Amino acid sequence: MQKTLMLGAVAYDPKVIPIWDIIRDYFNDRGFRLDYVLFSNYEAQIEYLLSGKIDVAWNTNVAWVRSYELSKGKVKALLMRDTDIDFKSVFITKASSGIKSVEDLKGKRFGLGSGDSAQAAILPIKYLQNESNCFDEINLVRYNSDMGKHGDTGRSEFDILDAIKNNEIDAGAIGITTWIRALEDGLFPSGVIESFYVSEGYCHCNFTVLDSLDEKIQEAFTQMMLSQDPNDPIIKKMMQMEGLNKWVVTTNKELEGYEVLTQAMKEQDLMKNNQ
Amino acid sequence: MNNLNHSISIFTGNIPPSKELFLKLENAFLVANKGEIIEIISQKSNIEIELRGWARLRGHEYLGRTSLKEQFSYKIKKLSKNSFTGKASWNKKMNGIDSSNPKMKDLELSDTILSKAPEDNGLLTRGIVTQEGTPFYDFELSHKELVWSEPVSILYEEGKNLQWNATTDIPWNEIPNLDPVLERAVCQIMTYLVENEFSALYIPGKFISKINPYYMEIPLFLSSLMNDEARHIEVFTKRANANGGGFQYSSEITQRSLYSLFKEDDYIKSSFLLHVMGEGTFVDLLGFLEKYMPDDATKKIIRLAKRDEMRHVAYGIEHVKSAIQQNPSRINALKNTAFKRKEFMDEVSSESSMLLESLAILAGGGDNPIAYKRGFDLVEELKEKMNQNRIKRLIDIGMDEDLANEVSQVHTPNFM
């Protein structure tokens, strides 16, 4: 490999550095020259990918959809985490609220996360529109924290959890991962908060490239990622920090998992990359 | 999904999706094998969102839900590899429990004691099942032949049974007022004993953290040994200060001798120098002291300390002996160690004059020329006896007689 493959990632958390250091070392130790640059937001990363300043972008689903639309379909998703497939949004409420379904949200305060978060805002709006016949009568409360990170930090989802705890809202939307972790961490006393709706599955992050990138390089990158052994202690550490059990190739089936988001972003006029 | 056979069922009653529910799940999946199906029986009709989400996050496969009588069966298949290297034992009762007499030797922690400790053996021992990804300690002493001594379990039990108390087991008030010359000699001897006991305390301490706890009996025994040495330091200190004297002088030769012992970094060599050569000779010295101590209370101090030291020597002899049996060429290394130490000692060419005079005064019963001369001859006799007993021990560990003679001759004039 002559040229160093340049990968972009968004620095949403300090652990991003050890994660990419481990991946970079893994590549370099095997004779594949790879380096990475960190961005403070996905919008900048998308611009760098589309203008060829980076070769691979570790994109959220929102960033993927935008890259796809802005490039007029000239991008490719190579692979993703096993946990990126069949990702879901969950609507939660206090067990004592009496809310048992989306229909019960009529006249209630419903929390949405960052406007650029697929799991906590963009898709929940679409699901509310689809599933409830009283969408206009729901009081939407926005928690636009950490914009530009596309919900990576989970900050706005924790704001929703706090707001429910403090009775500022009656219910809210968060990602399934945040929901399970909040339960596992015992963020609330047992049984105080419960879920009353879970969305269909959709897809989360992926490694995006311009389809003009040499196919051999695409293939070599994919194989290098897939060859990482989850049982190797250093890889295991990286995978735990990055929240996956194994890397999987993105096929057409997985690409379908982005359709609902693409539709929602079009409906909500979120295709532009200027937020 | 009813026809999917599960191998483990966990009952969660009406526990909602929560920290406690996931804790149960986590542990059930930890001990399950890859591919096993775990059934969660719950009174909750809909915990599917959370179970499915949890399974996805952990990389497992959620299979579905069926209704049972008044409860629900949820099934998840474990897809990740096994988390533990094996299964923990169960339905096992230690020998000696029924008779209220469980001994270390009655432990059956594994079928055989491996000649090399497993690589993933951390701060744990035989029979404890290790989780994958456990940190790698890299204990320096991870081979059985480097540390093991066959009777160690028995010696450990003995060590505990024969513990005594340096405060209450000695009739301190019965120590008579001795002639100041004699008392000063006793205090000088106690000073010397304390120095030597410090080496016997610190040297095993230096090695304990390097011994793989897979061979758990060894660090346990060594800590009982260290406890013995601590008690000896205490009791000799108290005796030195009991009767108008106090600590006396430390000679360069004593410290140099102990230093050469302390600096040895090879455990077998150290065990050889400390337990076989040093403490072995020390036992003879204590026998001598016991014989000539003018009062019963001090005699008792020496006798109890000697009993402990004999146990330490027994450990050392068996340890070095089995190490040599495993690898006979070690004899040469041990010989070289003894000679190297001698070379180092030769840089100061004298015995500890203060100690020897005190021993002569003690054995002779005073410092008038006749008593002193008699005592001096007795000390010379002691040295010869020490030499003979050293030779016996060296033969016992596997040296031939000529070599044993040679090696014993170069032993430090400091005795230890």
Interface residues (C-beta under 8 A of the other chain):
Chain A: D82 T83 D86 K88 V90 A95 I176 T177 W179 I180 R181 L183 E184 D185 G186 S190 G191 E194 S195 V198 N231 P233 K236 G243 N245 K246
Chain B: I15 P16 P17 S18 K19 E20 L21 F22 I49 E50 G53 W54 R56 L57 R58 G59 L79 S80 K81 E132 G133
